[in-house]
Amino acid sequence: MTKDKHFYVFYRWLFFAIVLPYMPFLLDPYFPPVIAGFNMTGWAWMIVFLVSVYYFMLISPSLKIYPLVFWFPWMLYIMVYLLFDFTLPGLQLTVQILMPIFVGLVAQGFSYNKEKLHWLFRNFAFISIGIILLFFYGYYFRDNYTPNGAQTPMLLAVTASLAIGVFFLTYHIKYLLLYLVAFTVPLLGLTRMGIAVFLVIFIFNFINKNILSELVFTGLGVILVIVVFNSKGFQEKTFFSGRGTVSDLSVDYYSDEGVMNSSGRRVWYYALEKGLRQSPVFGNGPRSELKILGQVTGTGHGEAHNDYLAVRYSYGYVGLTLLLIGFMGSFVSLYILYMRQKDPYKILVIGSTLVLFYAFLMFMYTDNIMKYTTFFPILFFCLIGMSFASFEEKK
C-alpha cells in the first residue's frame, strides 16, 4: 500500500512538471515567466530531477529489468567526458540527458494494473486537452501567440500514440477524435516535423494487427499525407518558391542547392562546420556548441536545432554511435517483449512506446528534443520503464 502511495505522488509530480511551463501563458500576467533566473521549463526539469532522485532511493528499482545495459555506455561516456572537460553548461546538459533515463528506472520500479493505468492515461488526457485548448486560445485570440509552440507537438505526440493505440484496441471513435484534435496543433502551427511524426504514428503504429483494418487506415494516412503536403501553408513554409513537389524534398536540408526552406538551420550548420571537421571522433566537449551559436545569434546562447548535429559537435561520432546504440538496443528488446504479450494493457503500453522511437529520432533531426526534457523525453522513458515493470495479476 505504501508503494502505491508513492506511485501516485511520483506521477503527480511528473504531471505538475508537464503543466508548469504553460503556467505563465495560462495566468499571464500574474504568473512570472522567470523565477531566480530560470524559466518554468528549467524549473520543471529540475523538479523532476529531484523527485526522481528521491524516489529512486526510496523504492530501489531493479537495475536488471530495465534495458540499462544499452544506455550505460552512452551514460558513462558523457559523465567521464564531463569530468575531463567540465563547464556549467556541460553539467546542465549532462543532467538533462541522463535524467529521463533515470525517470524510466523509477517508473519501472512501480507495479501497474488496470486501475493505475486508467488513472495515468485519464489524467494525461485531461492535461493534453487543456494544452490543446491553450493552443487554440493563443492561435485564434492572441494573434497566433501559442505557448511553447515548437515543444507542444512533441508532448502531444505521446498523446497521439496512446490515443491511436487505444482506438485500434477498442475502435471507440472518441480516441480517434482525440488523435485528430491533437493533430490540429502541428497542422495549424505548421510544425512540419510534428506533422510528419503524427502521420507516422497513424500509419506505422504497432497495435493495429488486423490486415484489412491496417490497409484501410494506411490508405487514409496516405490521403492525409497528400492533403497536408499540397496545402497552401505547408507549401509556402517548406519551399522558397512557395510551391514544390515530392521530388523537391530532401533529407539534406543544409544544401545550398536545395529548394527547401530550413527556417535558418543552414546558418547553425555553417557555424558548427569548422568544429565538426576539427574534432570528428570525440567532439569538442559537452555543450561546446553553445559558445559558437551564441556568437552567431549575438545573445550568448543558441541551439543547433538538430540533436544529431549537436551531439556530434559535443561528443563526436563516438558519442553519437553510443547514443544510437541505446535507442536501437532498447527498441529491439522492447519489440521482443511486445511479441510475447497477450494482455491488452501491456500491448497498449509497449506498442505505443515502440512507435515513439520513430518520433524521438525524427524530432532529433530538426529540433532540440533531448533538451526539452519535460515535453517528451521523461514521458518516453517512463513508458519504457512501464513496459518492463511488473503488472499485477487480475483479480
Secondary structure, 3 states (H helix, E strand, C coil): CHHHHHHHHHHHHHHHHHHHHHHHHHCCCCCCCEECCEEHHHHHHHHHHHHHHHHHHHHCCCCCCCCHHHHHHHHHHHHHHHHHCCCHHHHHHHHHHHHHHHHHHHHHCCCECHHHHHHHHHHHHHHHHHHHHHHHHHHHHCCCCCCCCCCHHHHHHHHHHHHHHHHHHHCCHHHHHHHHHHHHHHHHHCCHHHHHHHHHHHHCCCCCCCHHHHHHHHHHHHHHHHHHHCCHHHHHHHECCCCCCHHHCCCCCCCCCCCECCCCHHHHHHHHHHHHHHCCCCCCCCCCHHHHHHHHHCCCCCCCCCHHHHHHHHHHHHHHHHHHHHHHHHHHHHHHHHHCCCCHHHHHHHHHHHHHHHHHHHHHHHCCCCCCCCCCHHHHHHHHHHHHCCECCCC
